[in-house]
Amino acid sequence: MIHSTCNRVITMALAAALLTASGIAGAQKVMTPTNNHPNPYTTINDYFELPDGREWGSTSAVDIDIDGESIWVAERCASNSCALSDVDPVIKYDPEGNVVTSFGGGLIIWPHGIHVDSDGNVWITDARAANATELAENPDAAGKGHSVYKFSPEGEVLMILGTPGVAGDGTGPLLNSPNDVITDQDGNIYVGDGHGGQGANADLSTVARIAKFDAEGNFIESWGHIGTAPGEFRTPHSLAFDSRGRLFVADRGNVRIQIFEQDGTFIDEWRQFGRLSGIYIDANDVLYAADSESSATSNPGWRRGIRIGSAVTGHVFSFIPDPDQNPGGTSAAEGVAADMHGNVYGAEVGPRQLVKYVRED
């Protein structure tokens, strides 16, 4: 779906005014916070240990294997970047929390999003290039980032979207800080492209779109740009499909979910799941939404945590609250997934851990 040039200019000008005026969507709808739903989960910390006893790095990437039970995660090499490390950031665990395999060392700077497709292949978004300080310390970090990797379950690189190390401008196959990736029933690939839309320095050149590729990795089209109107984005941070094939986008900077047809046609927007960074929809259309950023300034009155509800009706029926009542920076889970037994997994950037939540009823 492509906007006309005239409409694009007008809409983006209006969006710029809103961004300048408020830092949040200026005309954002008022909604009662969904903070008080029951929490039927028990938290299990320290369930997962990393290979070789290394410390956890930041992670926003978690998904479930095609067996319905094993867990895939990508973490940032005991830090918040893999630019200075060659350890494997992509790790598979069995349901008991034992390491099954790992791979990806030396390829990825900033693992951000993850997707396990219907064949068991593992897709990882590398959401930034190495910065000047990292390059000075490790010149081999050059030529990486701004790309999406498709790995076999054994870690063989099967496809790369974008050109590693080259940032795109939001108009073609090159990517710019890709957040997340997902594939549809025909193998088409969707990338939530552009991590900077909610930042203080965001302007009309900031990439904020959904980029669509065919199953062979050929660029088809993209839709969206920075703004606050339906079909516009301020960081399309996470992606999920429901059972009807509708694409759900966690539009974090706009504090909403946007729902689209697979051709980019806008269907609806939901705000009852908070300022979500991560979104996961299971086979029963249960929607898991990870709110890692709500605060007195970014989403007043809302608590951080994982809201669980229906992708069919939009109702929220459970809430796993962030235990930190006054978090600084990013807290709670950014990435979220749920296994076939209803256990929830939260991937945390700030506390740097992968937490398991076991459903008790």
HELIX and SHEET records of a PDB file:
HELIX    1   1 THR A    5  SER A   22  1                                  18    
HELIX    2   2 PRO A   51  GLY A   53  5                                   3    
HELIX    3   3 ALA A  132  GLU A  137  1                                   6    
HELIX    4   4 PRO A  139  ALA A  141  5                                   3    
HELIX    5   5 ARG A  252  ASN A  254  5                                   3    
SHEET    1   A 4 TYR A  41  ILE A  44  0                                        
SHEET    2   A 4 GLN A 353  ARG A 359 -1                                        
SHEET    3   A 4 VAL A 344  GLU A 348 -1                                        
SHEET    4   A 4 GLY A 335  ALA A 338 -1                                        
SHEET    1   B 4 ALA A  61  ILE A  64  0                                        
SHEET    2   B 4 ILE A  71  ALA A  74 -1                                        
SHEET    3   B 4 VAL A  90  TYR A  93 -1                                        
SHEET    4   B 4 VAL A  99  PHE A 103 -1                                        
SHEET    1   C 4 PRO A 111  VAL A 116  0                                        
SHEET    2   C 4 VAL A 122  ASP A 126 -1                                        
SHEET    3   C 4 SER A 147  PHE A 151 -1                                        
SHEET    4   C 4 VAL A 157  LEU A 161 -1                                        
SHEET    1   D 4 PRO A 178  THR A 183  0                                        
SHEET    2   D 4 ILE A 189  ASP A 193 -1                                        
SHEET    3   D 4 ARG A 209  PHE A 213 -1                                        
SHEET    4   D 4 PHE A 219  TRP A 223 -1                                        
SHEET    1   E 4 PRO A 236  PHE A 241  0                                        
SHEET    2   E 4 LEU A 247  ASP A 251 -1                                        
SHEET    3   E 4 ARG A 256  PHE A 260 -1                                        
SHEET    4   E 4 PHE A 266  TRP A 270 -1                                        
SHEET    1   F 4 LEU A 276  ILE A 281  0                                        
SHEET    2   F 4 VAL A 286  ASP A 291 -1                                        
SHEET    3   F 4 GLY A 305  SER A 310 -1                                        
SHEET    4   F 4 VAL A 316  PRO A 321 -1                                        
END                                                                             
